[in-house]
């Protein structure tokens, strides 16, 4: 396994995702998880309404919607940091966990509703494995992926539309495409600019303010109001 920070984009004549047929089939099968998740939640609502289950079992619906996904992700993933071959066991654990987040990515109003209650969204992210301090403010439109790889200090503000993406698919200098997983770390009291994108391995210092609309390259460190290191220079 290569060190994650050594992965660089490079031209190649190989397919971007050179996956064996059985592995590709497994990806497709796991891709049905979001649909099955929705069917399960719908069944938990419909069964009590039509009289098949007692009405009190309606409480199973929010549990299936909000608690089952982080439970499944926590059981499967761990924190799995590093660079991994496409089609490897770690890759499929990551893909499995990613599918449990799809419903919330496709239907962002669910997370926006959770954010109406101060502190509830951060509590929910902790169920996924995120390491979060107190009094974090999530502005409208924030998007968080790979939640087990997010670490945010207390009293941090994430601007409207800020995105946290702790993974990337990158082609190395050998022409082979790999999955890179690296935590995003944001220090206490920082402010992340609106519509900005933080990527794998980004580190934002305590009390720093990142500019709006800026996408930081992987493994960048933001200190003293500027980017001081990154894989792209």
PyMOL commands that set and color helices and strands:
alter all, ss='L'
color gray80, all
select helices_A, chain A and resi 4-6+21-30+33-49+55-77+89-99+102-106+109-114+120-128+147-149
alter helices_A, ss='H'
color red, helices_A
select strands_A, chain A and resi 82-85+131-132+137-138+143-144+150-152+157-158+163-165+167-171+177-181+184-186+191-192+197-199+203-204+221-223+226-229
alter strands_A, ss='S'
color yellow, strands_A
deselect
rebuild
show_as cartoon
